[in-house]
Amino acid sequence: MGIARLETSRFRTDWWTVLIYLLLVFFGWINIYAAIYSDDHNSILDVSQRYGMQLVWIGVSLFFAISLMLIDTKYYHIFAYPLFWFMIAVMLFVLFFGNETNGSKSWLKITNSIKIQPVEFMKVAAALAIARCLSSHNFNISSRRSLANIAMIITLPILIVVLQNETGSALVFLSLFIMLYREGFNKIIYILLGFIVLLGVLAFLLEPFTILLIIFTLCLVAQVVVNGNWQLTVRYVAAVSLLTLPLLLFMHPYWSLVVAITVSTPFVLVYAHRKMSNSTLVILATFFGAVAFTFFVDYAFDNILQLHQQKRILDLLGIEHDPKGWSYNVIQSKIAIGSGGLNGKGFLNGTQTRLSFVPEQDTDFIFCTVGEEWGFVGSMVVISLFGVLIYRLIRMGERQQEAFGRVYCYSVASILLFHFVINISMTIGIFPVVGIPLPFFSYGGSSLLAFTILLFIAIRLDSKQPELTE
């Protein structure tokens, strides 16, 4: 009998997934050890060092993993909503009474040496709550009420986490949109989200007038593609151009075009009403919404983001570069990974690691240690393990007989995928540094325990299926 088909008297367990989890946790621990190792350290069990404390958290996580496998799966469904609201209350408590660390008020002090970060466990609660929501008998992904419930589950934690000044963790909840795609969420929403991301980037790289022309052109193209009335569209462009030319004598080209389009809007509304063209109204609303969004990007950048977040974005886009300041982490990270070559420098032989050139190398930048000491081969092993784990979670979701289990498994896969992709992208300099840990690798008890709970609830839900197939 294969390892993934091992059966107990109570349930079957996907032991391959358990094995991948154990490999990731073990490999993560030895890289934490390597990241902070010093010749004067006496024992790997020294809990005064981070690698010793991480061993304690590994033990705690394994205890929770076993306990979760013994709980009847019906309780995950029953307590999904109560757990969600309990965690919201905890998050609010932390917001007002929590401990501040590195400018983020998101920590809850248990003892002098133990602190937990509730936002990590909020991910578990959100995944369970959205699974409960989407599996309700009256749920309809096209209804406004159902969409409002989804929006509340996703946005409420985001708002609280942003107020705690944990922007990176707030972004993680957006990963649930990946799961919603599997559940039939309107594909147009994903196109609009992509459009919004593109606009956000262009707002930093281009002049406002150029961005306005791009938005205007894209909306015109959409109008022609959707409605096919290209001749009328050409006439509209000609009319807007004639309105814009005289205005250039009195105001900036940007505002001249905005005024011309605004003046012509009533005529577009009349046309949409006569032709009963809802698509034209949507495109018109998209245009003005996109223009308003570009203003919001500038406002948010100047008034909401902190200085270090601003600098990281500008550095990523190549607008500013400060090798000894905001760019230092990423530069040293890329040096560490690149210096590993094909096979790496060997365990405990990484010079960048041993000399502590990369800040936070045992937490957010743990992948640097992997790249330097284990090289390209070791890095690909880690990437492959994560890829197989996410694939197996998707397989778990597809073989679920109930919507609750399917949605939950896909939610876990989405959260892990987001963490994995963003963390590695940070370390190689293709995404801003936002403080997102690498699951099972980065030092931190809250992170390890929360990811363990996320994964083993999925394994337990899958264990009640009548058969595990490979």
N, C-alpha and C positions, 0 to 999 in steps of 0.2 A: 504494500500500500504506500502511495506517494506521501511525501511530507505534508502537502497541502490538503490531503484527504484524511488525515489522522482524526479519528472520531472517538469522543468520550461518550459516557452514558447520558450526558446532558446536551451536548452540542458539538458540532464540528468547528474547528478553528483553522483559519488560513495561516498555517505556520510559516509559509514563505514570507508573508508580510511581516510576521513577528520577527523572523530572522533578519530581514532587511532593517527593521527598526533597531534591533540589537547591534547590528554592524555599524549603523550610522551613529548610534549613541557611543559605542566603543571608540570608533575612529574620531568622533568629535572630542571625546575626553582626552585621548592621547595628543591631540593637536592643541587642546587647552594647556596640557602639561608642557608641551614643547614651547608654546607661546610665552610662558612665564618662567620656564625652567632656569635655575641658577645653580652653580656648582656648590653653593653653601646650603642648598635645600637638602634636608636629611631624609625625608620619607615621602612617598607618594600619598600616604594617608594623613599627612599633616593638614588638618582642617583650618589652620590659620592661613594656608595658601588656597588660591582659588581652585586648583585642581583637586585638592582634598575636599573642599566644600562641594564641588561638583559631584564627587563620588557619593556624598551623602544624599544629594538631590537625585542622583541616579537610583539609589536605593529606595527613596521615597516614591519616585516615579514608577518603579517596578511594582511596589506594593499597591499603588493605585491601579496599575494596569491589570494586575491579577484580580483586584476587587471589582473592577468594572466588568470583567468577564463573568463574574458570578451573579450580577444583578439581572433580574428579569427585564427583558427589553421593553416591556410595556411601561415601565417607570420612566424611561427616557422620554416617551411620548407624553405621559401624564405630567411630568414636572418641567417640561420644556418652557412653558410660559412663566410659571412661578420663578424658575431659575433666572430667566431673562430679566424680570422686573427686580429680583433680588440683586442681581449684578448691576443694574442701572442705579439702584439705591446705594450700593457700595461705591460705585464710580462717583456719584454725587458727593458722598461722604468724603472720599479722597480729595475731590476738588476743593472742598472747603477746609478739611482738617488733615490732609495727607502731608507727607514729607516731600520737600523739594530736592531734587537731585539733578544736577546739570541743567538747571533752568526749567525742569519739567516737574510739575506738581502731580505726580501720578503714582507715588509710592506709599505703601501702608507699612508702618513700622510695627513688627511683631515683638522682637526683642532688640537688644543693642546690636546684635550681629545678624539678625534676619529681617529682611524687608521683602515684601512681595509687591508685584505690579498687577493690580486687578484687571487692567486692560487685556492682559494675556488670557485671562479666564473669561473675559467678556466675549472673546471670539468663540469659545465653546458654547456659551449661552446663546449667542446670535445664530450660530449654525443650527442648534436644536430648535430655536424659536422659528426660524424661517422654514425648517423642515416640517414643523407642526402646522405652520400657516399654509404652506403649499399642499399639504396632505389633507387639509380639512375638506369635508364632504361638499361644502358650499363654495369652495374656492374656484374662481374663474380668472385666469390670468389676463383676460380682456376687460374685466369689470373694474370700475373706478374704486370700489370699496376694497377689492383684493389688492390692487396696486397701491392703495393708500396704506394698507397694512404692511406690505413689503417695504415701502418707503420708510415707514416708521421704524421697522426693525433695523434697517440699514443706517438711516440717517441719525437716529437718536444717539447711538453710541459715538458716531462721528462727531457730533456737536460737542458732546461732553469731553471727548478726548482732545479735540482742538482747543477747548478752554483749558485743559490741563497742559497745553503746550507740548503735545505729543503728536506732531503732524504726521510722522512716518507711520505710527500705529493706526492713526485715523484712516490713512489710505488703504490699509489692509481690508477694511470692511467693504470697500468697493470691489474687492475680488469676488464677492458673491454674485456680481453681474455675470461672471463666467458661468456659474451654475444656472442662472436664470435663462441663459441662452439654450441650455439643454432642455429646459422646461417649457420652451416655446415663446419666450419673451419676444416682443416685436423687434424684428431685425433692423427696422428703421432707427430705433433708439441707439443701436450700436454704431450705425453710420453717423448719427448726430454726435455721439460721444467722441468718435474719431475726429469729426469736424471741429469739435470744441478743443480737443487737444492740439490739433493743428493750428487753430487760431491762437491758442495760448503761446505756442512757440513763435509764431509769426509776429505776435505783439512785441516780442523782444528783438526780433531780427530786422523788421521792416518799418518804414515810416507809416504813420496812420493813413495817409492818402493811398499808398500802395495796397495796404491791407483792405481798405474800403473798396478799391477797384477789384481786388480778388474776390471779395464776398459778393459784390454786385455781379461779376461775371459768372461765378458759380451758380448763383440763384437764377440768372437768365438761362444758363445751360440746363439747369434742372427743370425750368419751366418748359423749354423746348422738348426735352426728353419725355417729360410726363404728359404734356398736353399736345405736343406736336405742332403748335401754331407758330412756326418760326417767322412767318411773314409779319404777323402782328407784333412779335417780339422785336423784330428789326425796326418797325415803326415806333415802338415804345422807346427804344434806345435813341433813335433820332430825336424824338421829342424831348427826352431828358437832356440830351446834348445841347439842343437849342435853348433850353432853360438855363443850363449851366454856364454857357458862354458869357452872357451879359453880367451874371453874378460875379464872375472872376474880376470884374472891375472894382468890386466893392469888398470882397472877402477872400479868404484863403481858399485854394482849390478844394480842400477837404470839405469845408463847410458849404461851398458852392454846390458840390455834388449832393451832399446830404439834404440841403434845402430843395434842390430840384427834384430829388426822389420823393421827398415828403410832400411837396406840392402836387406831384403826379399820383400820389397814393389814392386819393378819392376816386380817380378815374379807374384805377386798378380794382378798387372795391366794387364799383358799379359793374365793371366787366365780369368779375367773379360772381356777383349776384345774378346777373342776367344769364350767364352760362351755367349757373349752379356748380361752379368749379371750386370745390373745397381745397383741392391741391394748390390752387393759386393763392388762397388765403394762408395755407400752411407755409408756402415758400416766402410770402410777404412777411409773415410773422418770424420766420427763420432769419430773414435779412436783418430786420430791426433788432431781433434778439442777439444776433451775432455782433452787430455794431455795439450794442450795449455791453456785451461780454468783453469786448476789447477794452472798453473803459474800465470795467470791473477788474480786469487783469492788472492794469496799471495801478488802480487804487489798492488792490489786495497786496501787490508787491511792495508798495511804499508804506502801507499803513497796517498790514496784518502780519506779514512775514517778518521774522527777526533778521538782524543784520547777517548772521552766519548763514541763514537759509537763502537770503538774497545773493550773497557772495557765491554760494555753491551753485546756484542756478546760472549766474553770470559766467562762472568758470566753466561749467559744462558746455554752455553755448558758445564759448570762445570769445565772449565779450570782454571779460577781464581775466587776468592770469596773475596769480600771486604765489610763486613757488615756495616761498618761506612762510606763507600765511594760510589762506583758505584752500589753496591747491596742494598743500604739503601732504595731507593724508593720502590723497588719490595718487600723487606722484610716487610716493614711497611704496604704496600698495602695488602699483604696476611694476616698479623695479623689483619688488620681492617676488611677484609671480613670474615675471620674465626671467629672473636670474635662476629659477629652478630648472630651466631647460626641459629636456625630455624625461629624465628619470629623477630629477631633484637632487638636492645636496645631501640628503640623508637625514634620518631622524636625529633631532637636536643639533644639526649642523648648519642650520640656516643663519647666515650672518645678519640679515635684516631683522630676523626674529630675535636672535640672541642679543643684539645690540639695541633692541627696542626702537628701531627707526619708525615703525608704523604704530601710531597711537591706536588704542582700543583693539589690539591685535587678537585678544582672546575673546572678544565679543563681536562687534559688528564686522570687523575685518579679519575674522578667523580664517577665511578662505585664502588669505595671503600666506599663512603658515602652510596650508595644504599645497599651494602652488610652489612655494620655495623649497620645502623639504621633500615633497613627494613628486614634484614636477608635473609635466603634462599627463603622464600616465596616471598618477595618483589623482589629479584633478578630474580626469575623465572617469575614473572609477567612482568618485563621489557623485559627479553629475549623473552617471548611469544609474547609481543606486537610487537617487532621487527620482529619476525618470521612471524607473521600474516601479517604485513605490506609488507614484502618482497614477501610473497606468493601472496598477492593481486596484487602487481605490475606485477608478472609473469602472473597472470590471465588476467590482463589488456593487457599485451603484446600479449597473445594468442588470445584474441578476437578482436584484431585490424584487420581491413580490408586492411590496407595499411602497407607496409614494414617499412615506416618511423616511424609510431607509435609503431610498434612491437619492432624494434631495440632500439628506445629510452627508452621504458618502461623496457626492459631487461638491458639496460645500467644503468639506475637509480637503478634497483634492484641489479646489480653487485656492483656498487659503495657503496651503503648502506650496503650490505653484507660484503664487504671488511672492511669498517670502523668498523662495529659492531664486527666482529670476531677478527680483529687485536687489537682493543682497549681493549676488555675484556681479550684477551689472554695476553696482556701486563700486565694488573693489577693482573693476577694470575700467572705470571711468566713463561709462556710457549712460549713467543715470545719476542724478544728484544724490549726495550723501544724506539719507533721511533717517538713519538709525533703526533699520529693520534687521533683526537677528536672523542668522541662518539656522533653520530648524534642526534640533538635536545636536548642533555643533557649537553654537555660541554659548559662552558662559552665562549662566543665569538660571536660578532655580524656578522662577515663575515661568519662564519661556519653556524650559524642558518639561516641567510638569504639565503645563497647558497643552503642549503639542502631544504629549503622551496620552492625555485624557481625550483629546480630539481623535487621535488615531484609534485608540482601543475601544471607544464607543462604536466607531465604524466597524471594527473587527467583530465586536459583540453582536451588532445588528446583523452582520453578514453570517455569523455562526449559526443562526437559527434557520437559514435557508436549507431546503431539503438536500441539496447536493452542491459541492464545490467542484467546478470543472476547471481544467487547465487548458 
